[in-house]
Amino acid sequence: MHRLLQLQQQAGASKQVLLRVEVEGGGCSGFQYKFRLDTAVGPEDRVFERGGARVVTDAVSLEFLKGAVIEFEDSLMRSAFQVAANPNSESTCGCGSSFVAKT
């Protein structure tokens, strides 16, 4: 979450920047992860914080993300947040952004 802390610092103290993680239908495997920076928290959202880094998700996405590990990949191929491990996923696509949910 070091990268998220950097993004929060760049935004300045006046803005509360959170990483929003959503799960939506689609992608190669049935569901896909969606990441974006957000400054708003809704009444149905859940916020998680570790070491000052804050991640937010909606109630529906939370069911697919419980126990998941989010990391920032910084390589020659891409620099992006990703779900590194998800106990609710049966399999993932080669792109790493879509998955098959366990039934």
C-alpha positions in Angstrom: 0.0 0.0 0.0 3.1 2.2 -0.2 1.9 3.5 -3.6 -1.5 4.4 -2.2 0.1 6.4 0.6 2.2 8.3 -2.1 -1.0 9.1 -4.0 -2.6 10.4 -0.8 0.3 12.6 -0.1 0.3 14.0 -3.6 -3.4 14.9 -3.2 -2.6 17.0 -0.1 -4.1 17.2 3.3 -7.3 18.9 2.0 -8.4 15.7 0.1 -9.1 12.3 1.5 -8.0 9.9 -1.3 -9.1 6.3 -1.1 -8.6 3.3 -3.4 -12.0 2.1 -4.5 -12.1 -1.6 -5.4 -15.2 -2.9 -7.2 -16.2 -6.2 -8.7 -18.5 -6.1 -11.7 -19.8 -8.7 -14.2 -17.7 -9.0 -17.4 -14.1 -9.7 -18.3 -12.7 -12.9 -19.7 -13.8 -15.0 -16.7 -17.2 -13.7 -15.6 -16.2 -11.0 -13.1 -13.6 -8.3 -13.2 -11.9 -6.1 -10.7 -12.1 -2.3 -11.1 -9.8 0.1 -9.3 -10.0 3.9 -9.1 -9.1 6.7 -6.8 -12.1 8.2 -5.0 -12.7 10.9 -2.4 -16.3 10.0 -1.4 -17.6 7.3 0.9 -21.2 6.3 0.6 -23.5 4.9 3.4 -23.3 1.4 2.0 -19.5 1.4 1.6 -16.9 -0.3 3.8 -13.6 1.3 4.5 -10.5 -0.6 5.4 -7.3 1.0 6.7 -3.8 -0.3 7.2 -0.9 2.0 8.0 -2.8 5.1 6.8 -3.7 3.6 3.4 -7.5 3.5 3.0 -9.4 1.1 0.7 -13.1 1.3 0.1 -15.6 -1.1 -1.5 -19.4 -1.3 -1.8 -21.4 -4.0 0.0 -22.0 -6.2 -3.1 -18.3 -6.2 -4.1 -17.3 -6.9 -0.5 -18.8 -10.4 -0.8 -16.4 -11.2 -3.6 -13.4 -9.5 -1.9 -13.5 -10.9 1.7 -10.0 -12.0 2.6 -8.5 -10.7 -0.7 -4.9 -9.2 -0.8 -4.4 -6.1 -2.8 -1.0 -5.1 -4.0 0.6 -2.6 -6.4 2.5 -4.1 -9.3 5.3 -2.0 -10.7 7.0 -3.8 -13.6 8.0 -3.2 -17.2 4.7 -4.6 -18.4 2.4 -2.5 -16.1 2.1 -0.4 -13.0 -1.3 -0.9 -11.4 -3.1 -2.1 -8.3 -4.1 -5.7 -8.5 -5.8 -8.4 -6.4 -2.8 -10.7 -5.6 -4.8 -13.4 -3.8 -8.6 -13.9 -3.5 -10.0 -16.8 -1.5 -13.4 -16.3 -3.3 -11.9 -16.9 -6.7 -11.8 -20.3 -8.3 -9.5 -19.2 -11.1 -8.2 -16.1 -12.8 -7.6 -14.9 -16.3 -4.1 -14.4 -17.6 -4.6 -10.7 -17.5 -5.1 -10.9 -13.7 -8.1 -8.5 -13.7 -10.9 -11.0 -14.2 -11.8 -14.1 -12.3 -14.3 -16.9 -11.8 -16.1 -16.8 -8.4 -16.3 -19.9 -6.3 -19.8 -21.3 -6.1 
